[in-house]
Amino acid sequence: MDKIKLGILGLGSRSTTFYINELNKLYNQEKGGFSTCPFTLLNYNFDAINSLLPDASDSLDAIVQDYITELEKNRYRKYLDSKYYATRNH
């Protein structure tokens, strides 16, 4: 069975740090000890997205979809785009 790889789109430093801390906290609760959540942080051009926030738009969707496509090419099965996720789910 393939191990699920987690990719995080590192966009805004505060939101990215928040989600990394939350992932590590949850992972540590499950695994114990001093475990940290295994992931790869992929940094992209935050300015391209930030100028389109906080409103959803086709332009924002297109940029984020490009990033998701790149993650999928690298076989990441799960991904977290902290800034986009926070915008879309609130």
Summary of the structure (lengths in Angstrom):
residues: 90
radius of gyration: 13.9
end to end distance: 34.8
largest distance: 43.8
contacts: 231
relative contact order: 0.26
helix: 52%
strand: 14%
